Amino acid sequence: MLTVASDIEVLARFGRALADPIRCRLLLALREAPAYPSDLADALGISRTRLSNHLACLRDCGLVVTVPDGRRTRYELADERLGSALDDLRAAVVAVETDRVTCTDAETKGCC
């Protein structure tokens, strides 16, 4: 059954997807054009197993879909507006104070 997610759920899913550099690279690659897993693995220089795990996460987040193509499966963004959203996020300027750590867990968690 298809349901409509709340605004908070949508943002949390998008954040989860963007939390990993490989998933970001996948989304940007799929923003350019739909692709097959073997081509994506080669383009990103990662194993197919690792790629499969990241694609599963993106599918679970509702950001990519599979499209049967004969005996192969192609991946593409679930909605073309996601490409525009990625462009907008890339263009956004994030102000970060460099003279102090704003996140107390930055060093231990590798964030911020």
Backbone bond lengths (Angstrom), bond angles and torsions (degrees), N, CA, C in turn:
res aa  C-N    CA-C-N  psi(-1)  N-CA   C-N-CA  omega(-1)  CA-C   N-CA-C  phi
1 M - - - 1.447 - - 1.528 109.38 -
2 L 1.295 117.58 127.63 1.457 123.96 179.08 1.521 108.96 -86.03
3 T 1.339 115.89 128.34 1.462 120.31 177.46 1.519 109.06 -124.95
4 V 1.305 116.41 160.38 1.450 122.15 177.85 1.529 107.65 -93.62
5 A 1.338 115.56 125.08 1.461 120.75 -179.08 1.528 110.33 -79.44
6 S 1.315 115.53 152.54 1.462 120.21 176.84 1.529 109.03 -73.04
7 D 1.316 116.05 164.11 1.467 120.87 179.02 1.526 111.39 -56.35
8 I 1.312 116.71 -41.53 1.464 120.85 -178.94 1.529 110.59 -65.86
9 E 1.323 117.13 -42.74 1.464 120.58 178.29 1.525 111.32 -62.69
10 V 1.311 116.56 -41.06 1.469 120.75 179.66 1.525 110.48 -62.73
11 L 1.321 116.86 -47.15 1.461 120.16 179.99 1.524 111.68 -65.40
12 A 1.323 116.95 -38.89 1.463 120.23 178.42 1.525 110.77 -64.23
13 R 1.316 117.52 -40.43 1.466 120.91 178.32 1.526 110.85 -65.13
14 F 1.312 115.68 -43.41 1.460 119.85 179.34 1.524 109.91 -63.59
15 G 1.327 116.23 -41.92 1.468 120.50 177.83 1.508 112.18 -62.60
16 R 1.317 116.92 -41.36 1.469 120.91 178.37 1.525 110.17 -61.64
17 A 1.311 116.35 -42.48 1.461 120.13 179.94 1.521 111.19 -64.47
18 L 1.316 117.02 -41.14 1.458 121.34 -177.26 1.524 113.48 -79.93
19 A 1.316 117.36 -6.30 1.458 121.02 -177.35 1.524 113.10 -71.90
20 D 1.316 117.84 -11.67 1.459 120.91 -178.69 1.528 109.86 -120.86
21 P 1.334 117.94 130.28 1.470 120.38 -178.91 1.529 113.74 -58.84
22 I 1.314 118.40 -35.24 1.466 120.05 179.33 1.525 110.13 -66.48
23 R 1.322 117.33 -41.99 1.464 119.68 178.04 1.529 110.59 -65.47
24 C 1.317 116.99 -35.98 1.471 119.67 175.87 1.522 109.88 -62.21
25 R 1.331 116.54 -44.83 1.460 120.50 179.28 1.528 111.09 -62.91
26 L 1.324 116.24 -39.07 1.467 120.30 177.45 1.522 111.12 -62.69
27 L 1.310 116.67 -46.85 1.465 120.10 179.99 1.522 111.23 -61.80
28 L 1.325 116.58 -40.82 1.460 119.42 178.90 1.527 111.32 -67.16
29 A 1.328 116.72 -37.77 1.468 119.80 177.43 1.528 110.54 -65.00
30 L 1.332 116.40 -43.71 1.462 120.01 -179.95 1.526 111.73 -71.86
31 R 1.314 116.77 -21.95 1.460 120.65 174.12 1.523 109.98 -64.25
32 E 1.330 115.70 -34.13 1.459 120.57 179.56 1.527 111.50 -73.26
33 A 1.352 115.84 -43.32 1.468 119.72 -178.45 1.520 109.74 -172.50
34 P 1.332 117.01 150.39 1.467 119.67 173.03 1.533 109.80 -58.31
35 A 1.336 116.70 154.08 1.467 119.36 -176.66 1.518 110.99 -152.77
36 Y 1.315 114.34 161.08 1.462 122.19 176.28 1.532 109.07 -91.68
37 P 1.336 117.66 149.71 1.460 120.68 -178.19 1.533 113.77 -53.68
38 S 1.315 117.63 -43.21 1.475 118.89 -178.55 1.524 110.72 -61.47
39 D 1.324 117.45 -39.72 1.463 120.90 178.40 1.524 111.49 -67.73
40 L 1.333 116.30 -39.41 1.467 120.19 178.32 1.526 111.15 -65.18
41 A 1.330 116.91 -42.49 1.470 120.82 179.17 1.518 110.44 -60.92
42 D 1.317 116.54 -44.04 1.460 120.61 178.76 1.523 111.31 -64.41
43 A 1.320 116.75 -44.92 1.467 121.41 -177.83 1.531 111.45 -63.74
44 L 1.335 116.57 -37.13 1.456 120.39 -178.16 1.528 112.85 -90.29
45 G 1.325 116.62 -10.99 1.464 120.27 179.21 1.518 112.95 68.63
46 I 1.345 116.48 38.16 1.463 120.23 178.27 1.523 109.09 -127.19
47 S 1.334 115.14 163.78 1.461 119.47 179.63 1.527 110.29 -70.23
48 R 1.315 115.23 157.40 1.470 119.66 179.28 1.525 111.33 -67.14
49 T 1.331 116.57 -31.48 1.464 120.17 177.89 1.526 110.08 -64.94
50 R 1.309 115.99 -46.81 1.465 120.35 179.31 1.527 110.15 -63.77
51 L 1.324 116.23 -43.14 1.459 120.66 177.72 1.523 111.01 -59.31
52 S 1.322 115.95 -43.91 1.464 121.18 -179.17 1.524 111.13 -57.91
53 N 1.321 116.90 -41.50 1.467 120.80 179.14 1.525 110.97 -63.51
54 H 1.325 117.01 -41.52 1.460 120.30 -179.71 1.527 111.55 -70.86
55 L 1.322 116.77 -38.72 1.470 119.20 176.94 1.527 111.02 -64.74
56 A 1.329 116.63 -36.63 1.468 120.32 177.42 1.527 110.16 -62.77
57 C 1.318 116.47 -41.18 1.471 120.37 177.84 1.525 110.21 -62.21
58 L 1.329 116.73 -45.17 1.462 120.05 -179.81 1.525 111.97 -65.44
59 R 1.340 116.27 -34.77 1.477 119.51 175.24 1.518 109.80 -66.74
60 D 1.341 116.73 -45.15 1.465 120.50 180.00 1.526 111.66 -61.79
61 C 1.329 116.39 -32.36 1.460 120.90 177.96 1.526 111.45 -77.28
62 G 1.329 117.13 -10.34 1.453 121.00 179.05 1.517 113.99 81.20
63 L 1.343 116.88 17.99 1.456 119.92 -176.06 1.522 113.65 -96.14
64 V 1.316 117.65 -24.09 1.463 120.66 176.35 1.520 109.63 -128.15
65 V 1.321 115.21 156.64 1.455 121.62 177.40 1.523 108.50 -131.07
66 T 1.328 114.59 159.67 1.455 120.44 175.54 1.523 108.90 -101.32
67 V 1.321 113.94 145.39 1.458 120.58 178.69 1.525 107.25 -128.89
68 P 1.345 117.75 114.03 1.464 119.59 178.21 1.530 110.25 -61.76
69 D 1.317 115.33 136.67 1.458 120.86 179.46 1.532 107.58 -140.17
70 G 1.323 114.81 85.15 1.463 119.33 -174.35 1.516 109.78 66.64
71 R 1.317 116.14 -123.43 1.467 120.92 179.34 1.525 112.43 -91.30
72 R 1.311 116.44 0.86 1.464 121.64 -178.43 1.525 110.11 -111.80
73 T 1.310 114.78 166.89 1.462 121.23 176.38 1.519 108.31 -125.05
74 R 1.314 115.57 127.92 1.455 122.31 179.76 1.531 108.57 -103.03
75 Y 1.315 116.44 147.04 1.459 121.91 176.70 1.518 109.58 -109.34
76 E 1.335 114.67 144.70 1.462 120.11 175.19 1.519 108.97 -152.04
77 L 1.330 115.51 164.13 1.465 119.68 176.93 1.522 108.79 -62.13
78 A 1.315 116.18 141.81 1.467 121.28 -177.72 1.525 111.82 -66.02
79 D 1.315 116.81 -26.81 1.463 121.60 -178.26 1.521 107.15 -147.90
80 E 1.307 117.11 133.31 1.468 120.33 -177.76 1.526 112.32 -61.50
81 R 1.325 116.89 -23.31 1.465 119.82 178.59 1.523 112.64 -67.01
82 L 1.343 116.83 -19.92 1.463 119.79 176.65 1.528 110.95 -63.34
83 G 1.318 116.99 -33.82 1.463 120.14 176.27 1.516 111.07 -61.55
84 S 1.321 116.72 -43.23 1.471 121.29 177.47 1.527 110.59 -65.67
85 A 1.321 116.68 -38.90 1.464 120.31 178.76 1.524 110.42 -63.41
86 L 1.325 116.92 -41.31 1.466 120.59 177.60 1.528 110.34 -63.61
87 D 1.323 116.93 -41.53 1.467 120.56 177.13 1.520 110.94 -61.14
88 D 1.329 116.38 -43.80 1.468 120.51 179.85 1.522 111.16 -63.71
89 L 1.322 117.53 -41.94 1.463 120.59 178.67 1.522 111.33 -64.37
90 R 1.315 116.58 -41.10 1.467 120.30 179.10 1.518 111.23 -65.30
91 A 1.324 117.42 -32.06 1.454 121.42 -178.00 1.526 112.90 -83.33
92 A 1.318 116.51 -18.17 1.463 120.19 -177.95 1.531 110.31 -67.29
93 V 1.300 115.28 143.21 1.457 120.85 177.90 1.523 107.35 -98.88
94 V 1.317 115.07 126.32 1.452 120.43 178.83 1.521 108.05 -107.28
95 A 1.314 116.64 121.87 1.458 121.17 179.94 1.519 109.14 -86.09
96 V 1.324 115.82 123.40 1.455 121.02 179.30 1.512 108.44 -129.03
97 E 1.318 115.62 129.12 1.462 120.00 177.14 1.519 107.77 -76.92
98 T 1.321 116.49 123.69 1.459 119.86 -177.69 1.520 113.01 -91.73
99 D 1.329 117.87 -10.70 1.456 119.56 -176.88 1.525 113.29 -88.05
100 R 1.319 118.00 -5.95 1.464 119.69 177.15 1.530 109.22 -151.36
101 V 1.283 115.12 154.82 1.458 120.07 178.01 1.521 107.90 -85.04
102 T 1.331 116.69 122.36 1.455 120.12 -177.59 1.520 111.39 -85.82
103 C 1.301 117.02 -21.74 1.459 121.59 -179.55 1.519 108.01 -111.48
104 T 1.304 117.34 120.16 1.460 120.46 -177.39 1.526 112.86 -67.71
105 D 1.316 118.10 -18.52 1.464 121.63 -179.76 1.528 111.79 -98.84
106 A 1.310 119.08 9.80 1.462 122.01 -172.53 1.524 112.38 -56.12
107 E 1.327 117.40 -46.26 1.457 119.31 -176.98 1.525 112.83 -71.37
108 T 1.318 117.60 -40.33 1.459 119.89 -176.79 1.518 112.58 -78.60
109 K 1.296 117.88 -31.55 1.463 121.05 -178.32 1.525 112.81 -98.27
110 G 1.322 117.71 -10.09 1.448 120.60 -179.60 1.510 113.88 69.80
111 C 1.318 116.73 27.94 1.463 120.07 -179.86 1.522 110.12 -107.87
112 C 1.306 115.77 179.69 1.475 123.40 176.49 1.504 111.74 51.75
